[in-house]
Amino acid sequence: VRLPCGFGFGMTRDFEMKRPVDAALSLAVHYGHKLERPVVYTQGVALSGRLRLHELLPESPDPTEDIASIVAPYVADLPRIFGPDDGTANYAGLCWADGFAVSTGDASYIDLLRFSADKFGPTLDEGPLDPDIRVEDFFFAATMLGRAFRATGDSAYADLLVEFLLSSLDTLQPDGLWWHCKASPYYWGRGNAFAALGFAEALTYLPGDHPSRAVLLQTHIRHLEGLAKHQDESGMWRQVVDMPETYLEHSATTMIGYSIAKGLRRGWLPDSWRAVLDRAWDGASRRIGDDGSIEHVCGGTGPQPDLEAYVNRPYSDGLDDRGGAMALWFAVEMARLEAGV
């Protein structure tokens, strides 16, 4: 694979490692203040991050009024939230709705959640989940269907989620890594992070006695073990997981880190994962600026035709909705783990 001249592989700035709570407070200033059309998961995750931060730190700025104003147009006109060309990444843009229903006591936000979750069904054949098994869908489906199941108790949401994840297992490879999809059999960094995040979300919302929980957890741990073998000494993961010559990629690291932190906090991962997690936080936090800038976030990436296209995929340095949102989630989850809540 040809690497472009001058391509950056490591850290270009020398930030210091941050305490999770400090990073979260800083990131919440810059992210989670908009929900623009087309609604998309990056903005939804950031709104959720602000809510989670205030839940953890009640003395932090209360985002309730601001978020209510931001989302009011969508509450008032459900059918116009999504356009005819929107898909799973857009539907996941409402991943804040259940948290906002809890924080406000307003059950109408559950209507938003259900409206989005219903877009994933009623069956796999009739829904928008890619039959080519794109790993992004693991997160988009799990975060919406899982939340809808928890909020409503309707087992149809859990059944559809589990059916989808179980149908996807043949794209997990013997080395424990996921292809981006069947048509793009490459180990894209954020793709593998989407897979880790999706399974972590599913395990969060499925009940402990669900008959498929054990196989989902086993698959998730096998994947994390595969990822751990490729963690860079900096704590980061790379644009192509198994290619150490590709650049250190921030969103992959924060999403994988979040998944590990959630597993430790919720008890489905043993304490032996703490060293991997601490390295991930060290690497990611050193690449977050006080101005909200994030270093090396791969741009939006659909399935690519060959490995070189993933290697050469451009990245951003600076304010980035995708990188900032996932960094905020990771920072809050780390802070919750450290606080024991």
C-alpha positions as a printed NumPy array, in Angstrom:
array([[  0.   ,   0.   ,   0.   ],
       [  1.386,   3.381,  -1.001],
       [  1.446,   5.966,   1.787],
       [  1.111,   9.641,   0.813],
       [  4.108,  11.882,   1.293],
       [  4.034,  13.821,   4.544],
       [  1.228,  11.734,   6.015],
       [  1.014,  12.174,   9.794],
       [  1.179,   9.048,  11.906],
       [  1.643,  10.233,  15.472],
       [  1.006,  13.122,  17.781],
       [  1.817,  16.553,  16.388],
       [  1.008,  18.525,  19.54 ],
       [  2.126,  18.013,  23.106],
       [ -0.953,  18.29 ,  25.313],
       [ -0.855,  16.923,  28.843],
       [ -3.002,  14.054,  30.057],
       [ -6.245,  15.384,  31.537],
       [ -8.447,  14.235,  34.373],
       [-11.618,  12.783,  32.848],
       [-13.886,  15.255,  34.629],
       [-11.803,  18.212,  33.445],
       [-11.823,  16.959,  29.869],
       [-15.584,  16.399,  30.016],
       [-16.287,  19.892,  31.34 ],
       [-14.108,  21.403,  28.625],
       [-15.609,  19.327,  25.808],
       [-19.17 ,  20.129,  26.935],
       [-18.485,  23.796,  26.248],
       [-17.8  ,  23.055,  22.589],
       [-20.027,  20.096,  21.732],
       [-23.694,  19.256,  22.219],
       [-25.142,  22.669,  21.364],
       [-26.934,  21.895,  18.099],
       [-29.176,  19.378,  16.368],
       [-29.285,  20.447,  12.76 ],
       [-30.907,  18.745,   9.809],
       [-30.028,  16.233,   8.665],
       [-30.139,  14.928,  12.23 ],
       [-27.117,  12.672,  12.741],
       [-25.627,  10.552,  15.513],
       [-22.601,  12.789,  16.078],
       [-24.773,  15.65 ,  17.316],
       [-27.041,  13.301,  19.266],
       [-24.142,  11.693,  21.125],
       [-22.87 ,  15.134,  22.133],
       [-26.284,  16.161,  23.505],
       [-26.376,  12.896,  25.439],
       [-22.889,  13.612,  26.747],
       [-23.94 ,  16.977,  28.174],
       [-26.887,  15.338,  29.928],
       [-24.715,  12.585,  31.373],
       [-22.154,  15.086,  32.593],
       [-24.761,  17.108,  34.483],
       [-26.234,  13.931,  35.959],
       [-22.771,  13.039,  37.257],
       [-21.922,  16.594,  38.364],
       [-25.097,  18.438,  39.405],
       [-22.978,  21.51 ,  40.147],
       [-21.972,  21.733,  36.466],
       [-23.939,  24.006,  34.094],
       [-27.479,  22.666,  33.688],
       [-28.087,  22.031,  29.965],
       [-31.83 ,  21.382,  30.283],
       [-33.159,  24.716,  29.027],
       [-30.653,  24.9  ,  26.208],
       [-31.334,  21.364,  25.014],
       [-35.107,  21.835,  25.278],
       [-34.795,  24.824,  22.963],
       [-32.532,  22.948,  20.544],
       [-34.85 ,  19.945,  20.198],
       [-38.194,  21.792,  20.353],
       [-38.706,  21.857,  16.55 ],
       [-38.402,  18.07 ,  16.402],
       [-40.776,  17.45 ,  19.294],
       [-43.346,  19.685,  17.622],
       [-43.218,  17.93 ,  14.247],
       [-42.255,  14.251,  14.492],
       [-42.854,  13.316,  10.829],
       [-40.382,  15.947,   9.612],
       [-37.437,  14.845,  11.744],
       [-36.072,  12.56 ,   9.055],
       [-35.973,  12.935,   5.3  ],
       [-36.654,  10.22 ,   2.718],
       [-32.938,   9.64 ,   2.16 ],
       [-32.012,   9.378,   5.849],
       [-30.711,   6.132,   7.288],
       [-29.437,   4.501,  10.435],
       [-26.798,   7.162,  11.186],
       [-29.589,   9.736,  11.207],
       [-31.971,   7.678,  13.316],
       [-29.254,   7.34 ,  15.981],
       [-29.236,  11.133,  16.234],
       [-32.032,  10.808,  18.813],
       [-29.937,   8.778,  21.267],
       [-30.377,  11.572,  23.833],
       [-34.173,  11.306,  23.992],
       [-34.49 ,   8.755,  26.789],
       [-31.994,  10.593,  28.973],
       [-33.83 ,  13.857,  28.424],
       [-37.154,  12.234,  29.294],
       [-35.658,  11.146,  32.604],
       [-34.004,  14.477,  33.405],
       [-37.109,  16.534,  32.554],
       [-39.804,  14.1  ,  33.648],
       [-41.439,  14.673,  30.256],
       [-42.523,  11.378,  28.696],
       [-43.131,  13.018,  25.315],
       [-39.437,  12.559,  24.586],
       [-40.019,   8.803,  24.674],
       [-42.289,   9.347,  21.657],
       [-39.24 ,  10.704,  19.844],
       [-37.223,   7.668,  20.856],
       [-39.889,   5.252,  19.669],
       [-40.369,   7.142,  16.422],
       [-36.689,   6.673,  15.639],
       [-36.406,   3.086,  16.91 ],
       [-39.417,   2.066,  14.832],
       [-37.464,   3.046,  11.721],
       [-35.249,  -0.024,  12.26 ],
       [-38.102,  -2.516,  11.808],
       [-40.446,  -4.168,  11.87 ],
       [-38.146,  -6.932,  10.539],
       [-34.56 ,  -7.099,   9.322],
       [-35.718,  -7.699,   5.754],
       [-37.992,  -4.664,   5.803],
       [-35.713,  -2.317,   7.756],
       [-32.712,  -0.132,   6.865],
       [-29.928,  -2.271,   8.376],
       [-27.45 ,  -3.092,   5.619],
       [-27.606,  -6.79 ,   4.614],
       [-23.901,  -6.493,   3.763],
       [-23.349,  -6.122,   7.551],
       [-21.814,  -2.691,   8.01 ],
       [-20.348,  -2.421,  11.489],
       [-21.626,   1.123,  11.941],
       [-25.083,  -0.383,  12.188],
       [-24.065,  -2.321,  15.31 ],
       [-23.962,   0.958,  17.202],
       [-26.834,   2.703,  15.462],
       [-29.176,  -0.248,  16.05 ],
       [-28.024,  -1.049,  19.575],
       [-28.161,   2.493,  20.897],
       [-31.701,   3.089,  19.605],
       [-33.347,  -0.33 ,  19.882],
       [-31.73 ,  -0.955,  23.257],
       [-32.923,   2.366,  24.642],
       [-36.41 ,   1.855,  23.245],
       [-36.596,  -1.567,  24.896],
       [-35.503,  -0.189,  28.261],
       [-37.85 ,   2.802,  28.053],
       [-40.958,   0.913,  26.917],
       [-40.481,  -2.706,  27.946],
       [-41.495,  -3.755,  24.42 ],
       [-39.496,  -6.929,  23.741],
       [-39.862,  -6.488,  19.972],
       [-37.063,  -3.908,  20.11 ],
       [-34.716,  -6.28 ,  21.95 ],
       [-35.64 ,  -9.176,  19.667],
       [-34.833,  -7.2  ,  16.523],
       [-31.52 ,  -5.995,  17.955],
       [-30.41 ,  -9.479,  18.996],
       [-31.481, -10.982,  15.679],
       [-29.38 ,  -8.422,  13.825],
       [-26.266,  -8.869,  15.963],
       [-26.447, -12.663,  15.807],
       [-26.863, -12.526,  12.026],
       [-23.642, -10.506,  11.808],
       [-21.262, -12.869,  13.595],
       [-19.771, -14.382,  10.437],
       [-17.985, -11.107,   9.655],
       [-15.944, -11.375,  12.873],
       [-12.652, -12.869,  11.731],
       [-10.494, -15.545,  13.416],
       [ -8.105, -12.881,  14.749],
       [-10.98 , -11.232,  16.612],
       [-11.369,  -8.191,  14.341],
       [-14.365,  -7.086,  12.292],
       [-14.42 ,  -6.3  ,   8.608],
       [-16.   ,  -2.963,   7.723],
       [-18.565,  -5.006,   5.795],
       [-18.58 ,  -8.064,   3.563],
       [-17.834,  -5.996,   0.46 ],
       [-14.941,  -4.191,   2.228],
       [-13.032,  -6.878,   4.166],
       [-10.644,  -4.444,   5.851],
       [ -9.994,  -3.628,   9.492],
       [-10.964,   0.03 ,   9.553],
       [-10.216,   1.537,  12.967],
       [-13.463,   3.375,  13.613],
       [-15.358,   0.467,  12.084],
       [-13.995,  -1.838,  14.757],
       [-14.788,   0.856,  17.317],
       [-18.393,   0.989,  16.099],
       [-18.567,  -2.767,  16.635],
       [-17.183,  -2.524,  20.175],
       [-19.526,   0.347,  20.982],
       [-22.525,  -1.458,  19.538],
       [-21.979,  -4.562,  21.623],
       [-21.376,  -2.441,  24.731],
       [-24.67 ,  -0.64 ,  24.124],
       [-26.505,  -3.926,  23.592],
       [-25.094,  -5.359,  26.826],
       [-26.12 ,  -2.172,  28.631],
       [-29.78 ,  -2.432,  27.69 ],
       [-30.462,  -6.17 ,  27.387],
       [-31.534,  -7.821,  30.644],
       [-29.04 ,  -9.99 ,  32.471],
       [-31.117, -13.128,  31.919],
       [-31.582, -12.655,  28.167],
       [-30.893, -16.034,  26.49 ],
       [-28.519, -14.486,  23.921],
       [-26.587, -12.314,  26.343],
       [-23.853, -14.9  ,  26.935],
       [-22.989, -15.295,  23.25 ],
       [-23.026, -11.524,  22.732],
       [-20.691, -11.013,  25.683],
       [-18.38 , -13.8  ,  24.513],
       [-18.219, -12.219,  21.052],
       [-17.59 ,  -8.775,  22.511],
       [-14.714,  -9.975,  24.706],
       [-13.166, -11.903,  21.825],
       [-13.243,  -8.695,  19.79 ],
       [-11.744,  -6.569,  22.568],
       [ -8.964,  -9.128,  22.998],
       [ -8.231,  -8.863,  19.284],
       [ -8.122,  -5.073,  19.535],
       [ -5.883,  -5.083,  22.61 ],
       [ -3.16 ,  -6.839,  20.621],
       [ -2.986,  -3.831,  18.302],
       [ -3.082,  -1.   ,  20.845],
       [ -0.179,   1.367,  20.16 ],
       [  2.31 ,   2.113,  22.937],
       [  0.752,   5.589,  23.054],
       [ -2.555,   3.99 ,  24.06 ],
       [ -4.166,   4.808,  20.724],
       [ -5.563,   2.634,  17.955],
       [ -4.827,   3.303,  14.311],
       [ -6.736,   4.125,  11.167],
       [ -6.296,   0.534,   9.996],
       [ -6.154,  -1.553,  13.157],
       [ -3.485,  -4.024,  12.084],
       [ -1.285,  -1.588,  10.113],
       [  1.124,   0.203,  12.488],
       [  2.25 ,   2.482,   9.664],
       [ -1.172,   4.179,   9.527],
       [ -2.07 ,   7.193,  11.615],
       [ -3.231,   7.188,  15.23 ],
       [ -6.992,   7.801,  15.045],
       [ -8.814,   9.56 ,  17.853],
       [-12.439,   8.495,  17.447],
       [-11.532,   4.808,  17.258],
       [ -9.63 ,   5.162,  20.517],
       [-12.367,   6.999,  22.408],
       [-15.098,   4.62 ,  21.229],
       [-13.091,   1.517,  22.145],
       [-12.079,   3.158,  25.419],
       [-15.698,   3.98 ,  26.226],
       [-16.686,   0.377,  25.557],
       [-14.045,  -0.918,  27.975],
       [-14.869,   1.685,  30.638],
       [-18.569,   0.822,  30.401],
       [-17.785,  -2.886,  30.738],
       [-15.654,  -2.3  ,  33.822],
       [-18.222,  -0.013,  35.429],
       [-21.129,  -2.353,  34.693],
       [-19.181,  -5.443,  35.736],
       [-19.054,  -7.549,  32.582],
       [-15.302,  -6.979,  32.122],
       [-12.75 ,  -8.014,  34.765],
       [-10.333,  -5.561,  36.383],
       [ -7.523,  -6.862,  34.166],
       [ -8.86 ,  -4.558,  31.431],
       [ -8.024,  -1.469,  33.477],
       [ -4.454,  -1.226,  32.124],
       [ -5.689,  -1.205,  28.52 ],
       [ -8.27 ,   1.418,  29.45 ],
       [ -5.809,   3.667,  31.268],
       [ -3.46 ,   3.631,  28.279],
       [ -6.362,   4.539,  25.996],
       [ -7.333,   7.466,  28.222],
       [ -3.739,   8.644,  28.406],
       [ -3.395,   8.636,  24.626],
       [ -6.788,  10.152,  23.857],
       [ -6.716,  12.881,  26.511],
       [ -3.31 ,  14.109,  25.368],
       [ -4.873,  14.76 ,  21.976],
       [ -7.752,  16.921,  23.249],
       [ -7.111,  20.663,  23.35 ],
       [ -8.601,  23.077,  25.865],
       [-10.323,  24.731,  22.902],
       [-12.164,  21.499,  22.062],
       [ -9.81 ,  20.59 ,  19.262],
       [ -9.271,  16.906,  18.572],
       [ -6.234,  15.455,  16.848],
       [ -6.516,  13.038,  13.928],
       [-10.19 ,  12.196,  13.435],
       [-10.886,  10.217,  10.286],
       [-13.547,  11.818,   8.113],
       [-16.843,  10.136,   7.296],
       [-16.05 ,   6.819,   5.655],
       [-18.414,   4.539,   3.81 ],
       [-17.244,   1.164,   2.524],
       [-14.072,   1.674,   0.49 ],
       [-13.003,  -0.235,  -2.639],
       [ -9.57 ,  -1.292,  -1.397],
       [ -7.172,  -1.144,   1.54 ],
       [ -5.297,   1.834,   0.128],
       [ -8.449,   3.938,   0.288],
       [ -8.642,   3.369,   4.05 ],
       [ -4.944,   4.091,   4.516],
       [ -5.23 ,   7.347,   2.577],
       [ -8.484,   8.487,   4.167],
       [ -8.03 ,  12.115,   5.306],
       [ -8.333,  13.195,   8.918],
       [ -9.18 ,  16.464,  10.631],
       [ -7.326,  18.349,  13.342],
       [ -9.404,  20.869,  15.279],
       [-13.065,  21.107,  16.223],
       [-14.817,  17.992,  14.963],
       [-18.385,  16.948,  15.823],
       [-17.64 ,  13.25 ,  15.469],
       [-14.417,  13.263,  17.451],
       [-15.655,  15.691,  20.082],
       [-18.891,  13.814,  20.758],
       [-17.181,  10.473,  21.254],
       [-14.449,  12.064,  23.373],
       [-17.154,  13.585,  25.598],
       [-18.862,  10.222,  26.049],
       [-15.51 ,   8.601,  26.892],
       [-14.546,  11.333,  29.353],
       [-17.871,  11.138,  31.205],
       [-17.744,   7.339,  31.319],
       [-14.202,   7.469,  32.713],
       [-15.323,  10.004,  35.32 ],
       [-18.26 ,   7.777,  36.291],
       [-15.951,   4.78 ,  36.607],
       [-13.546,   6.727,  38.806],
       [-16.426,   7.994,  40.955],
       [-17.851,   4.489,  41.303],
       [-21.313,   5.461,  40.055]])
